[in-house]
Amino acid sequence: MEKLVIQGRTRLEGEVTISGAKNAAVALIPATLLIKGVCTLENLPNISDVQIQCEILKDLGATVEWLDPNTARIDTTNITSHKAPLDKTSKFRASYYLIGALLSRCHNVEVGLPGGCNLGARPIDQHVKGFEALGATVDVATGKVVAHADELVGASIYMDTVSVGATINIMLASVFAKGTTTIDNAAKEPHIVDVANFLNSIGADIRGAGTDIIKINGVEKLKSNSTYSVVPDQIEAGTFMLAAMATQGDIVLKNCISEHLDCLTAKIIEMGGKVIESGDEIRVTCDKRPKKTNIKTAPYPGFPTDLQAQMGVVLALAEGTSVISENIWESRFQYTYELIKMGAKITSQGKTAFFEGVESLSGAPVSATDLRAGAALIVAGIAAEGTTELYNLQHIDRGYENIEEKFRKLGANIIRIRE
Ligand code: EPZ
């Protein structure tokens, strides 16, 4: 069993380099199955979701050579199976990308239903709708997805809900489809654009990624021997921006794309923080207690649900009462019960939580309930008076590379103890 022991209260100051985006990396790795050759991916975050995705590719017959902790040379020339190991695919959410990729590569696929953070029901009906529109038969039963397509033919698909995963998965399944596929009401997150950029860099024909309508013209094959660098992680960047607010600190983030964070930046300024953008750096300072604000999570470019918990920590310490409406996931307020153990005054009802700001939080033993909640509780422990012990670190290690080292470099008193 591992835990983080955090001594607060610390004002975070200094520089932090942002890693490659988890939610891009976990899609780019299965996307290499479309190449039937070699590809080198750079700026991969060194996190367990990336490691598992690479293990699955090796189980399918690919070879993965790590040139350094963030660079993998992947050879998918010889794929020997279209069946991903059920025990591994259930460990995280992004295993669903194997469906679209293996449909394109093998026209056959068998993948365990994905796992991932417990955020409530996480259906994949929109993914299935897309695959069936392209001509596949899909059976979702007995805990796995079994799909087959004699031929994949381009189709017009209107998404009932804006879905990151379904948008990327349909893109993957339509790269080689005959004719044109249109995804209407598509998600627009930066990691969707990154996957489209990667595929286009090796010969795919995808237009409109980052807008509501994406068109994919089927091609014959993709080029081998390419190199691609993963986009910076806007959610990790937002996590550190909010840590500067929660600790009234001064943090310079390096290797980020500020446009990906415009919504958060606007909110930070509303709360009295200062944001200075310069090239691939963002500096966030806050020299007084943050003011209250209200948050409504929404698909990009709205406020990201993946920064909701981290914002909750700032609002728990802000002047006045703030409201968060979580409109993406049905159960993403579990972290508030952990913050209440630290002295926060929060009430939640369904999709809405009310934060009555307190002057300070007190360290306490708390548990990460999901990936982003775990990161939020680290920030809470650094901002709190006294000692916080944080458990269930496996959630955090899925999506944040060397997180305690990055916070230690900013002045946090934080150590990982293996009990
Ligand atoms: C991706 O999940 C991210 N995960 C999540 O980040 C993120 O919270 C989410 O997008 C929203 O931005 C990865 O990219 C691996 P969705 P995904 O499909 O693809 C409903 C993190 O912390 N929906 O955009 O599963 C769904 O229930 C993780 O990094 C359907 O109804 O999210 C939800 O209400 C947590 N049917 C909404 O759409 C479907 O077929 C958005 O889901 C698919 C989704």
Residues whose N, C-alpha, C, O or C-beta is under 5 A from the ligand:
A	BS01	EPZ	N23 R93 A94 C117 A121 R122 P123 I124 D125 Q126 H127 T161 V162 S163 V164 G165 A166 T305 D306 I328 W329 L371 R372
